[in-house]
Amino acid sequence: MQAPFGADVAVRLEIYVSGRIEDYALIGDMQTAALVCRDGSVDWLCLPRFDSHAVFASLLGTEDHGFWRIGPVLPGSTGAPAATRRRYQGDSLILESEWDTPRGTVRVTDFMPPREDHAPQLVRIVEGVSGRVPMRSALRMRFSYGRVVPWVHKVDGRTVAVAGPDSVWLDTDAQTYGRDLTTYSDFTLGPGDRKAFCISWQPSHKGAPDTPDAQEALATTASFWREWVDHCTYHGPYREAVIRSLITLKALTYGPTGGIVAAPTTSLPEEIGGVRNWDYRYTWLRDAAITLSSLLRTGYREEAQAWREWLLRAVAGDPENLQIMYGIAGERELGETELDWLPGYENSRPVRVGNGAAHQLQLDVYGEVTEALHLGHMTGLARNDYASVLQLKLIRYLETHWDQPDEGIWEVRGPRRHFVHSKVMAWVAVDRTIKLIESGDADGPLERWRELRDEIHQDVCEKGYDKERNTFTQSYGSKELDASLLLIPQMGFLPPDDKRVIGTIEAIQRELSTPDGFILRYPTTGDEAGVDGLEGDEGAFLACSFWMADDLAMIGRVDEARQLFERLLALRNDLGLLAEEWDPRLQRQVGNFPQAFSHVPLIDTALRLTASGAYGG
């Protein structure tokens, strides 16, 4: 069948231009997620889970690796036009993108209905707003991260793509045709006209999934988000930013188990063109533990309880070998490999799947997990006796291991060190367990562990503190700083008005700030491998910058804290989303996207500033 708009248009539409990370929107169904670019292209989608192989992977390669674009056809254009405006439909994960063209205005609504018993679906509804606008859908499905071209054929009028164990079904009321291993649909919309497109994943050995009803799915999805947001107890001046961050965290939660992924992507670089490219589609205990804190403080007890149950299942039977991360169902083996057929985001290689850091020793995780269990206990989550048993087992492990060197919070791939943050968090683990015993809800060697708490505290203050510079350091014997030291007052290790705390905050401001006032994690060394064992640099770590705002508020510099916080809010994209880092040189977001470890401290800082009254009019 000949394309109605001419083959030359088809060629022009397929010129590939990578979107900036902040050009992407997130949609998801609490089991997986898709990224939609400003030009209407879905460039990343793993099915059926966050950590499954991608069926659209052009984000990390080219259009040959899979994409699905719907947008207007502009005569004479050499590329796909970006939407004139876009927004989420209220407080939801339903994306609306609108294009104003010389021929009129058109809207595309993208969403993924929360799953119940149906197959995973991505629904796209195209509507004419004014004029008569020629449109095109170009769907190129590629399985196994763009490596496998599926067999595409018709079954009872439905289009299905099959490769190995996977099948993806396309349902639409528009006419389709195939060319160049791509499924196209060309149509023109006037005011009020509507076309619906939906893809559904199904194991290839099963029959066809049910044909979706796009309008019914839209109504169900809107109702789900409306009811979920109504549970939020925060009503302060930063409500818009907090709600969007909470929705993002909910979207990163794997519904069947309660596990929370750090991000829905892999290998978005911390430095454009660099090698710091990691797979974040797993559940880090550290990230998930601080997420639990934010959920509890904003009214989401059900999600917090689901995460605690996930934790207990993941760690069950082997707490002495606590991993820093697990699969979203609690899987332990997350072997790291490189996908050499993908050129990487803006040629940032290698593209990695799996994560070799899973088996690192990171002693701070014991503190974060214990803090999360303590918070759940203090806020009245339903009692779980194994949670207390687990907490006691973790401390018994720390008794004989807290003084070992480790890879630390930043998962360095260089030699192990005695990282100060790791020791502080070991102190937190012991301190919170002592409080559990003192409350009468657990039994343990109270005096022995009080002595252990004092021993760790003294060790850190003697070996991790530089008296001449009045600052704590990254590791024992080091002169380097580390932004994780900002957590010392937040964890209660020392009070905010302690001169050593104030000195550390001010030292980090001097030595780890970018010209625009954001905070680096630690010094990197460019072409040579530094403390983390990697070459290259990275951007300002957004979580660290939020930590700085928190600390400034804690030491009474609330106006400065508010100003930093509001500069951080300005880094969000037009939809309120944040990646892991900010590149001050390129003035753009970098790292996996959207990043839970950025949105959680945003919520925490907003709550602290609201409580202090430190916000603008």
C-alpha positions in Angstrom: 0.0 0.0 0.0 1.4 3.4 -1.0 1.7 6.0 1.8 -0.8 8.7 1.2 1.6 11.5 2.1 4.4 10.2 -0.1 7.5 8.1 0.5 9.7 11.2 0.7 7.8 12.2 3.9 8.4 8.8 5.4 12.2 9.1 4.8 12.3 12.6 6.4 10.4 11.5 9.4 12.9 8.8 10.2 16.0 11.0 10.6 17.0 10.3 14.2 17.8 13.1 16.6 18.3 12.0 20.2 16.3 13.9 22.8 18.0 15.5 25.8 17.3 13.6 28.9 15.0 16.4 30.2 13.1 16.2 26.9 11.5 12.9 28.1 8.2 12.3 30.0 7.5 9.3 32.2 4.5 7.1 31.9 4.0 3.8 33.7 1.8 1.2 35.2 3.7 0.4 38.5 5.3 -2.6 36.8 7.2 -1.0 34.0 7.6 2.5 32.5 8.1 4.2 29.2 9.9 7.4 28.2 8.1 9.7 25.7 10.1 12.4 23.9 8.8 15.9 23.1 8.5 14.8 19.4 6.0 12.1 20.4 8.4 9.2 20.2 8.4 6.5 22.8 12.2 5.7 22.9 12.3 3.4 25.9 10.0 0.7 27.1 10.8 -2.7 28.8 8.1 -5.3 28.8 6.7 -6.8 30.9 8.8 -5.5 33.9 11.1 -2.7 34.6 14.1 -5.0 34.3 12.9 -6.9 31.2 14.5 -6.5 27.8 13.5 -3.3 26.0 11.2 -3.4 23.0 11.9 0.3 22.3 15.6 1.1 22.9 16.3 4.0 20.6 17.1 6.0 23.7 20.4 4.1 23.8 20.9 3.8 20.1 19.1 4.7 16.9 15.6 4.2 15.5 16.8 0.9 14.3 16.7 -0.3 17.9 13.0 0.4 18.3 10.7 3.4 18.7 7.1 4.5 18.4 6.4 8.0 17.2 3.0 9.7 16.7 3.0 13.3 15.5 1.9 15.7 12.8 3.4 15.6 9.3 4.8 18.9 8.3 5.5 19.4 4.6 9.2 20.3 4.0 10.2 19.3 7.5 13.5 17.4 7.9 12.6 15.9 11.2 9.8 15.2 13.7 8.5 18.4 15.3 8.6 18.9 19.0 5.3 19.4 20.8 4.3 23.0 21.3 3.4 22.2 24.9 2.8 19.2 27.1 1.6 18.6 30.6 0.3 15.8 32.8 -3.4 15.7 33.1 -3.8 17.1 36.6 -2.0 15.1 39.3 -1.6 11.9 37.3 0.8 10.1 35.0 -1.4 10.7 31.9 0.7 12.8 29.4 -0.9 15.3 27.1 1.2 16.6 24.2 -0.1 19.3 21.8 1.2 20.5 18.5 0.2 23.8 16.9 0.8 23.5 13.1 0.0 25.7 10.1 -2.9 23.4 9.5 -4.3 23.2 13.0 -3.8 21.8 16.5 -3.7 18.2 17.5 -3.3 16.4 20.9 -1.8 13.0 21.8 -2.6 11.5 25.2 -0.2 8.8 26.4 -0.7 6.6 29.4 -0.3 3.0 30.8 -3.3 1.7 32.7 -2.4 0.4 36.1 -2.4 -3.4 35.8 -4.9 -5.7 37.4 -5.6 -8.8 35.5 -5.0 -7.4 32.0 -1.8 -7.5 29.9 0.6 -4.6 30.1 -0.6 -1.9 27.8 0.6 1.4 26.4 -2.3 3.5 25.1 -2.1 6.5 22.8 -5.2 8.6 21.9 -4.8 11.1 19.1 -7.4 13.9 18.9 -8.0 16.8 16.5 -8.4 20.2 18.3 -8.7 22.6 15.4 -8.1 22.7 11.6 -7.3 19.5 9.8 -3.9 18.0 10.6 -2.2 15.1 8.7 -0.7 12.7 11.2 1.6 9.6 11.2 2.2 6.8 13.5 5.5 4.9 13.0 5.9 1.8 15.1 9.2 -0.1 14.9 9.3 -2.9 17.4 12.7 -4.5 18.2 13.1 -7.1 20.9 16.1 -7.9 23.2 17.2 -4.2 23.4 17.0 -3.6 19.7 18.8 -6.7 18.6 16.0 -8.9 17.4 13.6 -8.1 14.5 10.3 -9.7 15.3 8.0 -11.5 12.9 5.1 -9.1 12.3 1.8 -10.4 10.9 -2.0 -10.1 11.2 -4.2 -12.3 13.3 -8.0 -11.6 13.1 -7.3 -8.1 11.9 -4.9 -7.3 14.8 -1.2 -6.7 14.2 1.2 -8.9 16.3 5.0 -8.9 16.6 6.5 -12.1 17.8 10.1 -13.0 18.8 11.0 -15.9 21.0 9.0 -15.7 24.3 7.5 -12.3 23.6 4.7 -10.9 21.6 3.4 -7.4 21.3 -0.1 -6.8 19.9 -1.2 -3.5 18.2 -4.8 -2.5 18.2 -6.1 0.6 16.5 -9.1 1.9 14.6 -6.7 3.4 12.0 -5.6 1.7 8.8 -2.0 0.4 9.0 0.6 -0.7 6.5 4.1 -2.1 6.6 7.3 -0.8 5.0 11.0 -1.1 5.9 10.2 -3.4 8.8 8.0 -0.7 10.4 4.3 -0.4 10.9 2.8 2.9 9.7 -0.5 4.6 9.9 -1.4 7.8 8.1 -4.5 9.8 8.8 -5.9 13.3 9.0 -7.9 14.6 12.0 -10.4 17.4 12.2 -11.9 19.0 15.3 -13.2 16.3 17.6 -11.8 13.4 15.5 -10.1 10.7 17.4 -7.9 7.7 16.7 -6.8 5.3 19.4 -3.6 3.1 19.3 -2.7 0.5 21.9 0.1 -2.1 22.3 -0.2 -5.0 24.7 2.5 -7.5 25.7 1.7 -11.2 26.0 3.9 -14.3 26.3 4.1 -15.6 22.8 2.9 -19.1 23.7 -0.4 -17.7 24.9 -3.4 -16.6 22.9 -4.2 -13.0 22.0 -4.8 -10.5 24.9 -8.1 -8.9 25.3 -8.8 -6.0 22.9 -8.5 -2.8 25.0 -11.1 -0.1 25.2 -9.0 3.1 25.1 -11.5 5.5 26.6 -12.4 3.2 29.4 -8.7 2.6 30.1 -8.2 6.4 30.2 -11.1 6.9 32.7 -9.8 4.1 34.9 -6.3 5.5 34.9 -7.4 9.0 35.7 -9.6 7.7 38.6 -6.7 5.6 40.0 -4.3 8.6 40.2 -7.0 11.0 41.5 -7.8 8.6 44.4 -4.1 7.9 45.1 -3.1 11.6 45.3 -6.0 12.3 47.7 -4.1 10.3 50.4 -1.3 12.9 50.5 -1.2 14.7 53.8 1.2 17.5 52.7 -0.5 20.8 51.9 2.4 23.2 52.1 3.7 25.8 49.7 5.7 23.2 47.7 2.8 20.9 47.1 3.1 20.8 43.3 6.7 19.7 43.5 6.0 17.2 46.3 3.0 15.7 44.6 4.9 15.2 41.3 7.8 13.6 43.1 5.4 11.3 45.0 3.7 10.3 41.8 7.1 9.5 40.3 8.1 7.4 43.3 4.8 5.5 43.0 5.5 5.0 39.3 8.9 3.5 40.2 7.3 1.0 42.6 6.8 -2.6 41.3 3.3 -3.2 42.4 3.3 -7.0 42.8 6.1 -6.9 45.4 6.5 -3.4 46.7 10.1 -3.1 45.5 11.2 0.3 44.3 13.6 0.7 41.4 16.1 3.5 41.5 15.2 4.6 38.0 13.4 2.9 35.0 16.5 3.2 32.7 19.9 1.9 32.2 23.1 3.5 31.0 22.0 7.1 30.8 25.5 8.7 31.3 26.7 10.7 34.3 29.0 12.4 31.8 27.9 12.7 28.2 30.3 10.5 26.1 31.7 8.9 29.3 31.9 5.5 30.8 29.9 6.1 34.0 26.8 4.3 32.7 24.9 2.0 35.0 21.8 -0.1 35.2 19.4 1.4 37.8 16.4 -0.9 37.2 16.9 -2.6 40.6 16.0 -2.0 44.2 18.8 -0.4 46.2 18.2 -0.8 49.9 19.6 2.6 50.5 17.2 4.4 48.0 14.2 2.4 49.1 14.8 3.0 52.8 14.9 6.8 52.4 11.9 6.5 50.1 10.0 4.8 52.9 10.7 7.8 55.1 9.2 10.2 52.5 6.1 8.0 52.0 5.4 7.7 55.7 5.8 11.4 56.2 3.3 12.2 53.5 0.6 9.7 54.4 1.4 6.7 52.2 1.5 3.9 54.8 0.3 1.2 52.4 3.3 1.7 50.1 5.7 1.9 53.1 4.4 -1.3 54.5 4.6 -3.1 51.1 8.3 -2.0 50.9 9.0 -3.3 54.4 7.5 -6.7 53.5 9.6 -6.7 50.3 12.7 -6.1 52.4 11.9 -8.9 54.8 11.4 -11.3 52.0 14.5 -10.2 50.1 16.8 -10.5 53.1 15.1 -13.5 54.7 17.4 -16.3 55.8 20.6 -14.6 55.0 20.9 -11.2 56.7 24.6 -11.6 57.3 25.1 -11.4 53.5 23.0 -8.4 53.0 23.3 -7.1 49.5 23.1 -3.4 48.6 20.5 -4.1 45.9 18.2 -6.8 44.8 15.9 -7.4 41.8 12.4 -6.0 42.1 11.1 -9.4 43.3 14.1 -9.9 45.6 16.4 -11.6 43.1 20.0 -11.7 44.2 21.9 -12.4 41.0 22.2 -9.3 38.9 25.1 -10.1 36.7 26.5 -7.2 34.7 27.0 -7.4 30.9 27.6 -5.0 28.1 25.4 -4.6 25.0 28.0 -3.9 22.3 25.4 -3.5 19.5 24.0 -0.4 21.2 26.1 2.8 20.6 24.8 4.4 23.8 23.1 7.6 24.6 24.9 10.3 22.6 27.7 7.7 22.1 28.2 7.1 25.8 29.6 3.6 26.0 29.3 1.0 27.3 25.7 0.2 27.6 25.3 -2.0 30.7 22.6 -4.3 31.9 22.7 -5.9 35.3 24.9 -4.3 38.0 28.1 -5.8 39.3 28.0 -3.6 42.4 25.3 -5.9 43.9 27.8 -7.9 45.8 29.9 -5.0 47.1 30.4 -4.5 50.8 28.7 -1.2 51.8 28.3 -1.0 55.5 26.2 2.1 55.4 23.3 0.0 54.1 22.9 -1.7 57.5 22.3 1.8 58.9 19.8 2.8 56.3 17.8 -0.5 56.6 17.8 -0.2 60.4 16.7 3.4 60.2 13.8 2.4 57.9 12.7 -0.4 60.2 13.0 2.0 63.2 10.9 4.7 61.5 8.2 2.1 60.6 8.2 1.0 64.2 7.9 4.6 65.5 5.1 5.5 63.1 3.0 2.5 64.0 3.2 0.3 61.0 1.5 -3.0 61.6 3.8 -5.1 63.9 6.0 -7.7 62.2 8.0 -9.8 64.6 10.6 -10.7 62.0 11.4 -7.0 61.4 12.8 -6.9 65.0 14.6 -10.2 64.6 16.2 -9.0 61.4 17.3 -5.7 63.1 19.0 -7.7 65.8 20.8 -10.0 63.3 22.1 -7.0 61.4 23.7 -5.5 64.5 25.3 -8.8 65.5 26.9 -8.8 62.0 28.1 -5.2 62.5 29.6 -6.0 65.8 32.4 -7.9 64.1 32.5 -6.0 60.7 31.9 -2.3 61.3 35.6 -1.6 61.5 36.3 -3.1 58.0 37.0 -1.0 54.9 34.2 -1.1 52.3 33.1 0.3 48.9 30.9 3.0 50.5 27.7 4.7 49.6 29.0 5.7 46.1 29.9 2.1 45.1 33.5 2.8 44.2 35.2 0.4 42.0 38.6 1.2 43.4 40.2 -0.1 46.6 38.1 -0.4 49.7 38.5 2.3 52.3 37.3 3.3 55.8 34.6 5.6 54.5 33.4 8.0 57.2 29.8 7.9 56.1 29.8 4.1 56.3 31.0 4.3 59.9 28.4 6.9 60.8 25.7 4.7 59.4 27.0 1.7 61.4 26.6 4.0 64.4 23.0 4.7 63.3 22.2 1.0 63.1 23.4 0.4 66.6 21.8 3.5 68.0 18.3 2.7 66.5 18.5 -0.9 67.7 19.4 0.3 71.2 16.2 2.5 71.1 14.2 -0.6 70.0 15.4 -2.5 73.0 14.9 0.4 75.4 11.3 0.6 74.2 10.7 -2.9 75.3 9.9 -4.3 71.9 13.1 -6.4 71.6 15.7 -8.1 73.7 19.4 -7.8 73.3 22.7 -7.1 75.1 21.9 -3.5 75.8 25.1 -2.5 77.7 27.4 -4.2 75.2 25.7 -2.4 72.4 25.8 0.9 74.2 29.6 0.4 74.5 29.7 -0.4 70.8 27.8 2.7 69.9 30.3 4.8 71.9 33.3 3.0 70.4 32.1 3.7 66.8 31.4 7.3 67.6 34.8 7.9 69.1 36.5 6.1 66.2 34.9 8.4 63.7 35.6 11.6 65.6 39.3 10.6 66.0 40.1 9.1 62.7 37.6 10.8 60.3 38.0 14.4 61.4 40.6 16.9 60.2 41.2 19.2 63.2 43.3 21.7 61.1 40.6 22.2 58.6 37.7 21.7 61.0 36.0 19.2 58.8 35.2 15.5 58.5 36.8 13.8 55.6 35.8 11.2 53.0 37.7 8.4 54.6 40.2 7.8 57.4 43.5 9.4 56.6 42.2 11.2 53.6 42.2 14.9 52.9 39.3 14.6 50.4 35.7 15.7 51.2 32.5 13.8 50.4 29.0 15.1 50.3 27.7 12.1 52.2 29.2 13.9 55.3 26.2 16.2 55.1 24.1 13.4 56.6 26.0 13.5 59.9 23.5 16.0 61.5 20.5 14.6 59.8 21.2 11.1 61.2 21.7 12.6 64.7 25.4 11.6 64.9 26.2 15.1 66.0 23.9 18.1 66.7 23.6 20.7 64.0 25.3 23.4 66.1 28.4 21.3 66.7 31.4 23.3 65.3 32.6 20.2 63.5 29.3 19.9 61.7 29.3 23.6 60.7 32.9 23.3 59.6 32.1 20.3 57.4 29.1 22.1 55.8 31.2 25.1 55.0 34.2 23.1 53.7 31.9 21.2 51.3 30.5 24.5 50.1 34.0 25.7 49.4 35.4 22.6 47.8 32.6 20.6 46.3 30.3 23.4 44.9 29.9 24.0 41.2 29.9 27.7 40.1 26.1 27.7 40.3 26.2 26.4 43.9 25.2 22.8 43.4 27.1 20.0 45.1 29.5 17.3 43.7 29.6 13.9 45.5 33.4 14.0 45.8 36.4 15.1 43.6 36.9 13.3 40.4 40.1 13.4 38.5 39.2 13.5 34.8 41.4 11.3 32.6 42.9 9.3 35.5 41.1 6.9 37.8 40.3 8.4 41.2 39.0 7.1 44.4 36.0 5.5 42.6 38.4 3.6 40.2 36.8 5.3 37.1 38.0 7.7 34.5 36.1 10.8 33.6 34.0 13.3 35.5 30.4 13.6 36.5 27.8 16.3 37.2 26.5 17.8 40.4 24.7 15.1 42.3 21.2 16.4 42.9 20.6 14.5 46.2 23.7 16.0 47.7 22.5 19.5 46.7 19.2 18.8 48.5 21.2 17.5 51.5 23.1 20.8 51.6 19.8 22.8 51.6 18.6 20.6 54.5 21.8 21.2 56.5 21.7 24.9 55.9 18.2 25.0 57.3 19.3 22.9 60.3 22.1 25.3 61.2 19.8 28.4 61.0 20.8 29.6 57.5 17.2 29.2 56.3 17.1 31.9 53.7 20.2 30.4 52.0 18.6 27.0 52.2 15.4 28.2 50.6 17.3 29.9 47.8 19.3 26.7 47.0 16.1 24.6 47.1 14.3 26.9 44.7 17.3 26.8 42.3 17.1 23.0 42.5 13.4 23.1 41.7 14.2 25.2 38.6 16.4 22.3 37.3 13.4 20.1 36.9 12.1 19.6 33.4 8.8 21.1 32.3 7.0 18.1 33.8 8.7 18.3 37.2 11.1 15.4 36.7 14.8 15.1 37.7 17.6 12.8 36.6 20.4 11.8 38.9 22.8 14.8 38.2 23.1 18.2 36.7 26.0 19.0 34.3 27.0 22.6 35.1 29.1 22.9 32.0 26.4 21.7 29.5 23.6 23.1 31.6 21.5 19.9 31.3 20.4 16.8 33.2 22.6 13.7 33.2 22.3 10.2 34.6 19.4 7.8 34.8 16.0 9.3 34.6 13.8 9.9 36.5 15.8 9.2 39.6 14.2 8.2 42.9 17.3 9.4 44.8 16.7 12.9 43.5 12.9 13.1 44.1 13.1 11.7 47.7 15.3 14.4 49.1 13.3 17.0 47.2 10.3 15.9 49.3 12.3 15.8 52.5 13.7 19.3 52.0 10.3 20.7 51.2 8.9 19.2 54.4 11.8 20.7 56.4 11.5 24.1 54.9 7.8 24.1 55.3 8.1 23.2 59.0 10.6 26.0 59.5 8.5 28.6 57.6 11.4 29.2 55.2 9.6 29.6 52.0 8.9 32.5 49.7 5.7 34.3 49.4 
